[in-house]
Amino acid sequence: MSRLSKALAGPGYVILNVLRAINIITFLDLIAASVVMLIKISINNNFFFFEAVSHAFTTILGVFLVISELPFFDKFFTRFVPQLGETASFVPLSLVMLIMGVSVLGNLNNDDYSQDHMGMPFWRIVASAGILAMTMGIVNFIASFIFADSENSLTARHVRSYGAVADKVLDSKSSQRSFKLSPSGSFHNNNQADGLPTYRQVSITRSAEELRNSRFPVNISSPVREKTTTSPHATPYGETPEVTMPDLAHHPAMQGGNFV
C-alpha cells in the first residue's frame, strides 16, 4: 500500500490541485445560492428571521472554506483550525460539503424557492450548488484515502502541496522542529516548543558549606574556652598552669634548730 501511495503521489499532485479548483467553484456556487435564497425569502411569519440567519451563515461559511482552499493560509489553518490544516485529511471538508449540499437542496421544498417564484435561472443556481456540493463531498472523501500514506504519516493535503517529495519535506520539517541552532552555536532540543517536557540532570554534589548550612543550621562552638581576664587565678581549660618556686624559708631543712 505504501508503494502504491508513492506511485500515486506524482499524479496525485495534479489531480488534487484540480479538485481544489473545483472545490473553490463549488463553494462560490453555494455562496451565490445562499445569497439568492436570502433575497427571495418571503416574510410569512415572525420566524423568517431564523431562515435568513441560516442563509447568511451558509454564505459566511462558504467564504471561510474558499479561503481555506487557497494555498496562502496553510499555517493559519494548521494552527487555529487543524481540521482544515495541512496535517488533516479531506474527511472533515467532505462532511461539511455534504451537509451544505443537503441543506441547500432541502430548501427547494419550500414554495418560496420554487421555479415559479424564483425563476428558472435562480432555481438552477440553487439546484446546481446542492448537487455539486454533494458530489464533491463524496469525491473528496474518496480522494482522502486514495492519496494518503498512513505508514509515513502523509495525508492527501501533503500530497496536494508537495507531490512526490512530500515525505522528504515532512522529514525535513520534523528535523527542524526537533533541533534548532542556538545563537551560541550549540544545538538544543526544541521539544519544549511542541509541548513535550524537558528533563535536566541536577548535580547531586554540593559543597560542604552548602550541606552545613542546609542540614545543620545550628552553629556549634569550639570546645576550647577562651582565656578570661576577669580572674587572675583562673586556670584556662586545656592550658598548663605556670609552675612557681615555693618559699624555702619555711622548709624544715632550712630550719636546723627545729630538726630532731
C-alpha positions in Angstrom: 0.0 0.0 0.0 2.9 2.3 0.7 4.4 1.7 -2.7 1.1 2.4 -4.4 0.8 5.7 -2.4 4.3 6.7 -3.5 3.4 5.9 -7.1 0.2 8.0 -6.9 2.0 10.9 -5.2 3.2 12.4 -8.5 -0.2 12.2 -10.4 -2.0 13.0 -7.2 -0.3 16.4 -7.1 -2.1 17.3 -10.3 -5.4 15.6 -9.6 -5.8 17.0 -6.1 -5.0 20.6 -7.3 -7.7 20.2 -10.0 -10.1 19.1 -7.3 -9.0 22.1 -5.3 -10.1 24.4 -8.1 -13.4 22.5 -8.4 -13.9 22.8 -4.6 -13.5 26.6 -4.8 -16.0 26.7 -7.6 -18.4 24.6 -5.5 -18.2 27.0 -2.6 -18.7 30.0 -4.8 -21.8 28.3 -6.2 -23.0 27.7 -2.6 -22.4 31.4 -1.7 -24.4 32.5 -4.8 -27.3 30.1 -4.0 -27.4 31.3 -0.4 -27.5 35.0 -1.4 -30.3 34.2 -4.0 -32.4 32.5 -1.3 -31.7 35.3 1.1 -33.0 37.8 -1.4 -36.0 35.7 -2.4 -37.1 34.9 1.1 -40.8 35.7 2.0 -42.0 37.1 5.3 -44.7 34.5 6.1 -44.4 34.8 9.9 -42.1 36.0 12.6 -39.8 33.0 12.2 -38.5 34.2 8.8 -35.5 35.7 10.7 -34.1 32.4 11.5 -34.3 31.2 7.9 -32.5 34.4 6.9 -29.8 33.8 9.5 -29.3 30.2 8.2 -28.7 31.5 4.7 -26.3 34.2 6.0 -24.4 31.6 8.0 -24.1 29.4 4.9 -22.7 32.4 3.0 -20.1 33.2 5.7 -19.1 29.5 6.0 -18.7 29.3 2.2 -16.3 32.3 2.2 -14.3 30.8 5.0 -14.0 27.5 3.2 -12.9 29.2 0.0 -10.1 30.9 2.0 -9.1 27.5 3.5 -8.7 26.0 0.0 -6.3 28.8 -1.1 -2.6 27.9 -0.8 -1.7 31.1 1.1 -3.1 30.5 4.6 -1.9 26.9 5.4 0.0 27.9 8.6 -3.0 29.8 9.9 -5.5 26.9 9.5 -2.9 24.4 10.7 -2.6 26.3 14.0 -6.1 27.6 14.6 -8.4 25.2 12.6 -6.4 21.9 12.4 -9.4 20.1 10.8 -8.7 22.2 7.7 -4.9 22.5 8.1 -2.1 20.9 6.3 -1.9 17.8 8.5 -5.6 17.0 8.2 -7.3 14.8 5.7 -10.2 15.8 3.4 -12.7 13.9 5.5 -13.8 17.0 7.6 -14.1 19.1 4.4 -16.1 16.4 2.6 -18.5 16.1 5.5 -19.1 19.9 5.6 -19.7 19.9 1.8 -22.2 17.1 2.1 -24.1 18.9 4.9 -24.2 22.1 3.0 -25.4 20.4 -0.2 -28.2 18.6 1.6 -29.3 21.8 3.3 -29.4 23.8 0.1 -31.3 21.1 -1.8 -33.7 20.8 1.1 -34.7 24.5 0.7 -36.2 23.7 -2.7 -39.1 22.0 -1.0 -40.2 25.5 0.1 -42.7 27.3 -2.1 -40.6 30.5 -1.8 -37.8 28.7 -3.7 -39.9 27.1 -6.4 -39.3 27.6 -10.1 -42.4 29.8 -10.5 -41.4 32.1 -7.6 -37.7 32.3 -8.1 -37.5 31.9 -11.9 -35.6 29.2 -13.7 -32.1 30.8 -13.8 -32.1 31.3 -10.0 -33.6 27.9 -9.3 -30.8 26.3 -11.4 -28.2 28.1 -9.3 -29.6 26.7 -6.1 -30.1 23.2 -7.5 -26.6 23.1 -9.1 -25.0 24.3 -5.9 -26.6 21.5 -3.9 -25.8 18.7 -6.4 -22.2 19.9 -6.9 -21.6 20.2 -3.2 -22.8 16.6 -2.5 -20.9 15.2 -5.4 -17.6 16.9 -4.5 -18.1 15.9 -0.9 -18.1 12.2 -1.9 -15.1 12.7 -4.3 -13.0 14.4 -1.6 -13.9 11.7 0.9 -12.6 9.0 -1.5 -9.5 11.0 -2.5 -8.6 11.4 1.1 -8.0 7.7 1.4 -6.6 7.0 -2.1 -3.7 9.5 -1.9 -2.9 9.2 1.8 0.1 7.2 3.1 -0.6 6.2 6.7 2.7 4.3 7.1 4.6 7.5 6.5 2.0 9.8 8.2 1.3 11.6 4.9 -2.2 13.0 4.3 -3.8 13.8 0.9 -3.2 17.5 1.7 0.6 16.8 2.0 0.5 15.2 -1.5 -1.5 18.1 -2.8 1.0 20.6 -1.5 4.3 18.8 -2.2 3.6 16.0 -4.6 6.2 13.2 -4.9 8.6 14.8 -2.4 6.0 15.1 0.3 7.7 12.5 2.6 11.1 14.3 2.3 9.7 17.7 3.0 7.8 16.3 6.0 11.0 14.6 7.4 12.9 17.9 6.9 10.3 19.9 8.8 10.2 17.4 11.7 14.0 17.5 11.9 14.0 21.3 12.1 11.4 21.2 14.9 13.4 18.7 16.9 16.7 20.5 16.8 17.4 24.2 16.5 20.7 26.0 16.4 21.1 28.4 19.3 22.9 31.8 18.9 25.9 30.4 20.8 26.4 27.8 18.2 25.3 24.7 20.2 22.3 22.5 19.3 19.5 22.1 21.8 16.3 20.1 21.7 13.3 22.0 20.7 10.7 19.6 22.1 9.6 22.1 24.6 8.0 24.2 21.8 6.0 21.2 20.8 4.6 20.8 24.3 6.9 17.9 25.4 8.5 18.1 28.9 12.2 18.6 29.2 14.5 16.8 31.7 17.6 18.3 33.2 20.3 16.5 35.1 20.6 18.0 38.5 24.0 17.9 40.1 24.0 15.9 43.4 27.4 17.1 44.5 27.2 20.0 47.0 29.9 21.8 48.8 30.5 21.2 52.5 29.4 24.7 53.3 26.1 24.3 51.5 25.4 21.0 53.2 26.3 22.5 56.6 24.0 25.5 56.0 21.1 23.3 54.8 21.3 20.4 57.2 22.9 21.9 60.3 21.6 25.4 60.8 22.8 25.5 64.5 26.4 26.5 64.8 28.4 24.5 67.4 31.1 26.5 69.2 34.6 25.2 69.8 35.2 23.2 73.0 38.3 25.2 73.8 37.3 28.1 76.0 38.8 31.4 75.6 41.1 32.8 78.2 39.3 35.1 80.5 40.9 38.1 82.1 38.3 38.7 84.9 40.0 36.4 87.4 43.9 36.3 87.6 43.9 33.0 89.4 41.6 31.2 87.0 43.2 28.4 85.0 42.1 28.2 81.4 40.7 24.9 80.3 43.2 22.9 78.2 46.2 25.0 79.2 49.2 24.1 81.5 49.4 26.3 84.6 52.6 28.1 85.4 55.0 26.5 88.0 56.2 28.8 90.7 59.1 28.3 93.1 58.0 27.5 96.7 59.2 29.7 99.6 62.2 27.8 101.0 62.3 29.8 104.3 59.6 27.6 105.7 61.2 24.3 104.6 62.3 22.0 107.6 65.7 21.6 106.2 66.3 25.3 106.3 65.3 25.4 110.0 68.2 23.4 111.7 67.2 24.3 115.2 64.0 22.6 114.9 65.3 19.4 113.2 65.1 16.3 115.5 
